[in-house]
Amino acid sequence: MNVLTKPALGQPKRKFADLQRASMVRWAIIVALVAVLELTTRTGMISQSLMVPPSVILAELASIVPTEQFGQDAARTLTTILTAFSIGLVLGVPLGVFLWRVPAAGRILEPFIVTGYAMPTLLFYPVLLAVMGLNAGPIIVIAASMSLIPIALTTMVALNAIRPILHKLANSVSASPQQYYLKVLFPAATPLIFPGVKLGFIYAVIGTVAMEFILASQGVGFRAGFYYRELNTADMWAYIAVVIVLSVLVNSVLTWLEKRIRRDML
């Protein structure tokens, strides 16, 4: 008995130690990369017209972040991302349910949806710009469409993966349609749906920042593109650093939520 239980008791400790080592290695890679960039840009191995030292980027960030302009740009970008993601979530989940509920529609529409997933929706920006004008509307539409597709597809796949016994259980207790969806289907499918939701949010970020960079009047992506066209390398990299930090934070929060959901529901 003791021989069997000791490894089981030590397994969480080993797992925690492995996670700590992985975290230390990641930080070591980041520190080494920053040090290499600092050295190569300071010594002229990399032209400062292409890349500035990380210490300069940090100094520029310290001067940019407290400004009103940065606050307005950040508010515009975050509002656009959240709006696009909300639209993608509100439309994507019901679309996934429909594709699962009506298998014939799923078989017919799935190739079109997958094609839309692979097709660069940025190509439609000029048309949307002509129709909706130079505002956040075209960016929201494109980012929302990029967010919607992975959410819809993973919702359909997750519902198809539910064990048949759960459907029988719901029928055996005469569950109402509301109870069937809210207490059986969605709780069972959530661990598989959430990766699609996570991907949808990431695509909303990518679509928003990319479209702001190409053509917009405000936003973090717009400001990075503006300084790029002005050949202001230091400020351009400062805003790129903001996008990198935002992406890392979003990915960290969503990864934590995914692990929490899987632990609670699986």
C-alpha positions as CSV (number, residue, x, y, z in Angstrom):
1,M,0.0,0.0,0.0
2,N,2.8,2.4,0.9
3,V,4.7,1.7,-2.3
4,L,1.6,2.6,-4.3
5,T,0.6,5.7,-2.4
6,K,4.0,7.4,-2.2
7,P,4.4,8.2,-5.9
8,A,0.8,9.4,-6.0
9,L,1.5,11.7,-3.0
10,G,4.7,13.0,-4.6
11,Q,3.3,13.6,-8.0
12,P,1.7,17.1,-7.3
13,K,5.1,18.2,-5.9
14,R,7.0,17.0,-9.0
15,K,4.4,18.7,-11.2
16,F,4.8,21.9,-9.3
17,A,8.6,21.7,-9.5
18,D,8.4,21.1,-13.3
19,L,6.1,24.2,-13.7
20,Q,8.6,26.3,-11.7
21,R,11.5,25.1,-13.8
22,A,9.6,25.8,-17.0
23,S,8.7,29.3,-15.7
24,M,12.3,30.0,-14.8
25,V,13.5,28.8,-18.3
26,R,10.9,31.1,-19.9
27,W,12.1,34.1,-17.9
28,A,15.7,33.3,-18.7
29,I,14.9,33.2,-22.4
30,I,13.2,36.6,-22.2
31,V,16.0,38.2,-20.2
32,A,18.6,36.8,-22.6
33,L,16.7,38.1,-25.6
34,V,16.4,41.5,-24.1
35,A,20.1,41.5,-23.3
36,V,21.0,40.5,-26.8
37,L,18.8,43.2,-28.3
38,E,20.3,45.8,-26.0
39,L,23.8,44.8,-26.9
40,T,23.3,44.5,-30.7
41,T,21.4,47.8,-31.0
42,R,23.9,49.7,-28.7
43,T,26.9,48.4,-30.7
44,G,25.4,49.0,-34.1
45,M,25.1,45.4,-35.1
46,I,21.4,46.2,-35.6
47,S,20.6,49.6,-37.0
48,Q,18.6,51.8,-34.6
49,S,16.6,52.9,-37.7
50,L,15.1,49.3,-37.5
51,M,15.2,48.6,-33.8
52,V,16.0,50.6,-30.7
53,P,17.5,49.3,-27.4
54,P,14.9,47.9,-25.0
55,S,16.0,50.5,-22.4
56,V,15.0,53.2,-24.8
57,I,11.6,51.5,-25.5
58,L,11.0,51.4,-21.7
59,A,11.9,55.1,-21.4
60,E,9.5,55.9,-24.2
61,L,6.8,53.8,-22.6
62,A,7.2,55.7,-19.3
63,S,6.7,59.0,-21.1
64,I,3.9,57.8,-23.4
65,V,1.6,55.9,-21.0
66,P,0.7,58.8,-18.7
67,T,-0.4,61.0,-21.7
68,E,-4.0,61.7,-22.6
69,Q,-3.4,60.6,-26.2
70,F,-2.3,57.1,-25.0
71,G,-5.4,56.9,-22.8
72,Q,-7.6,57.7,-25.7
73,D,-5.8,55.2,-28.0
74,A,-5.9,52.4,-25.5
75,A,-9.6,53.1,-24.7
76,R,-10.5,53.0,-28.4
77,T,-8.6,49.7,-29.0
78,L,-9.9,47.9,-25.9
79,T,-13.5,49.0,-26.7
80,T,-13.2,47.8,-30.2
81,I,-11.7,44.5,-29.1
82,L,-14.4,43.9,-26.5
83,T,-17.2,44.9,-28.8
84,A,-15.9,42.7,-31.7
85,F,-15.4,39.7,-29.3
86,S,-18.9,40.2,-27.7
87,I,-20.5,40.1,-31.2
88,G,-18.5,37.0,-32.2
89,L,-19.5,35.3,-28.9
90,V,-23.2,36.2,-29.1
91,L,-23.5,35.1,-32.7
92,G,-20.9,32.3,-32.7
93,V,-22.4,30.1,-30.0
94,P,-25.9,30.1,-31.4
95,L,-24.5,29.4,-34.9
96,G,-22.6,26.4,-33.5
97,V,-25.7,25.2,-31.8
98,F,-27.6,25.5,-35.0
99,L,-25.0,23.6,-37.0
100,W,-25.1,20.8,-34.3
101,R,-28.8,20.8,-34.0
102,V,-29.4,20.6,-37.8
103,P,-26.8,18.1,-39.1
104,A,-27.7,18.7,-42.7
105,A,-27.1,22.4,-42.3
106,G,-23.8,21.6,-40.6
107,R,-22.6,19.4,-43.5
108,I,-23.7,22.1,-46.1
109,L,-22.4,25.2,-44.3
110,E,-19.2,23.9,-42.6
111,P,-17.1,24.0,-45.8
112,F,-18.1,27.7,-46.3
113,I,-17.4,28.6,-42.7
114,V,-14.0,26.9,-42.8
115,T,-13.2,28.7,-46.1
116,G,-14.1,32.0,-44.4
117,Y,-11.8,31.0,-41.5
118,A,-8.9,30.6,-44.0
119,M,-9.7,33.6,-46.1
120,P,-8.1,36.9,-45.1
121,T,-11.2,39.1,-44.2
122,L,-8.9,42.1,-44.3
123,L,-9.5,42.2,-48.0
124,F,-13.1,43.4,-47.4
125,Y,-11.9,46.5,-45.5
126,P,-12.0,48.9,-48.5
127,V,-15.7,47.9,-49.2
128,L,-16.7,48.3,-45.5
129,L,-14.8,51.6,-45.4
130,A,-16.8,52.9,-48.3
131,V,-20.1,51.8,-46.8
132,M,-19.5,52.6,-43.1
133,G,-16.9,55.4,-43.2
134,L,-13.7,56.0,-41.4
135,N,-14.7,54.9,-37.9
136,A,-14.6,51.9,-35.7
137,G,-17.4,50.2,-37.6
138,P,-15.4,48.4,-40.3
139,I,-12.8,47.3,-37.8
140,I,-15.5,45.8,-35.5
141,V,-17.1,44.0,-38.4
142,I,-13.9,42.4,-39.5
143,A,-12.6,41.6,-36.0
144,A,-16.0,40.1,-35.1
145,S,-16.1,37.9,-38.1
146,M,-12.6,36.7,-37.3
147,S,-13.8,35.9,-33.8
148,L,-17.1,34.3,-34.7
149,I,-15.8,31.5,-36.8
150,P,-13.6,29.6,-34.3
151,I,-16.3,30.0,-31.6
152,A,-19.0,28.6,-33.9
153,L,-16.9,25.6,-35.1
154,T,-15.7,24.6,-31.6
155,T,-19.2,24.9,-30.3
156,M,-20.4,22.5,-32.9
157,V,-17.6,20.1,-32.3
158,A,-18.0,20.3,-28.5
159,L,-21.7,19.5,-28.7
160,N,-21.1,16.6,-31.1
161,A,-18.6,15.2,-28.5
162,I,-21.1,15.0,-25.6
163,R,-21.6,11.5,-24.5
164,P,-25.0,10.0,-25.5
165,I,-25.7,9.0,-21.9
166,L,-26.2,12.6,-21.0
167,H,-28.9,13.1,-23.6
168,K,-30.6,9.9,-22.3
169,L,-30.3,11.2,-18.7
170,A,-32.0,14.5,-19.7
171,N,-34.8,12.7,-21.4
172,S,-35.3,10.3,-18.5
173,V,-35.9,13.2,-16.0
174,S,-38.1,15.0,-18.6
175,A,-35.9,18.1,-18.6
176,S,-37.3,21.1,-20.3
177,P,-35.5,22.6,-23.3
178,Q,-34.1,25.3,-21.1
179,Q,-32.8,22.8,-18.5
180,Y,-31.5,20.6,-21.3
181,Y,-29.3,23.3,-22.7
182,L,-28.4,25.2,-19.5
183,K,-27.9,22.2,-17.1
184,V,-26.8,19.4,-19.4
185,L,-25.4,20.5,-22.8
186,F,-23.5,23.7,-22.1
187,P,-21.9,22.5,-18.8
188,A,-20.7,19.3,-20.5
189,A,-19.5,21.1,-23.6
190,T,-17.9,24.2,-21.9
191,P,-14.4,22.6,-21.5
192,L,-14.3,22.0,-25.2
193,I,-16.0,25.3,-26.2
194,F,-13.6,27.5,-24.2
195,P,-10.6,26.9,-26.4
196,G,-12.6,28.3,-29.3
197,V,-13.7,31.2,-27.2
198,K,-10.1,31.8,-26.3
199,L,-9.1,31.7,-29.9
200,G,-11.9,34.0,-30.8
201,F,-10.7,36.6,-28.3
202,I,-7.2,36.3,-29.7
203,Y,-8.5,36.8,-33.2
204,A,-10.5,39.8,-32.1
205,V,-7.2,41.4,-30.8
206,I,-5.3,40.5,-34.0
207,G,-8.1,41.8,-36.2
208,T,-8.5,45.1,-34.3
209,V,-4.8,46.0,-34.1
210,A,-4.0,44.9,-37.7
211,M,-6.9,47.0,-39.1
212,E,-6.0,50.0,-36.9
213,F,-2.4,49.7,-38.3
214,I,-3.6,49.8,-41.9
215,L,-6.1,52.6,-41.7
216,A,-7.7,54.2,-38.7
217,S,-8.0,57.5,-37.0
218,Q,-7.2,56.4,-33.5
219,G,-6.1,53.4,-31.5
220,V,-2.9,51.6,-30.4
221,G,-2.4,50.0,-33.8
222,F,-3.0,53.3,-35.6
223,R,-0.4,55.0,-33.5
224,A,2.2,52.3,-34.2
225,G,1.5,52.7,-37.9
226,F,1.6,56.5,-37.7
227,Y,5.1,56.5,-36.0
228,Y,6.2,53.9,-38.6
229,R,5.3,56.2,-41.4
230,E,6.9,59.1,-39.6
231,L,10.1,57.1,-39.2
232,N,9.9,57.5,-35.4
233,T,11.3,54.1,-34.5
234,A,11.4,54.6,-30.7
235,D,7.8,55.5,-30.4
236,M,6.7,52.9,-32.9
237,W,8.4,50.2,-30.9
238,A,6.9,51.6,-27.7
239,Y,3.4,51.1,-29.1
240,I,4.4,47.6,-30.4
241,A,5.6,46.8,-26.9
242,V,2.1,47.8,-25.7
243,V,0.5,45.4,-28.1
244,I,2.9,42.6,-27.0
245,V,2.2,43.2,-23.3
246,L,-1.6,43.2,-24.1
247,S,-1.3,40.0,-26.0
248,V,0.7,38.3,-23.2
249,L,-1.8,39.5,-20.5
250,V,-4.8,38.3,-22.6
251,N,-3.3,34.9,-23.2
252,S,-2.3,34.5,-19.6
253,V,-5.8,35.4,-18.3
254,L,-7.5,33.1,-20.8
255,T,-5.1,30.3,-20.1
256,W,-5.8,30.6,-16.4
257,L,-9.5,30.6,-17.0
258,E,-9.3,27.6,-19.3
259,K,-7.4,25.6,-16.6
260,R,-9.9,26.7,-14.0
261,I,-12.9,25.7,-16.0
262,R,-11.3,22.3,-17.0
263,R,-10.5,21.6,-13.3
264,D,-14.0,22.5,-12.1
265,M,-16.0,20.8,-14.9
266,L,-14.0,17.8,-16.0
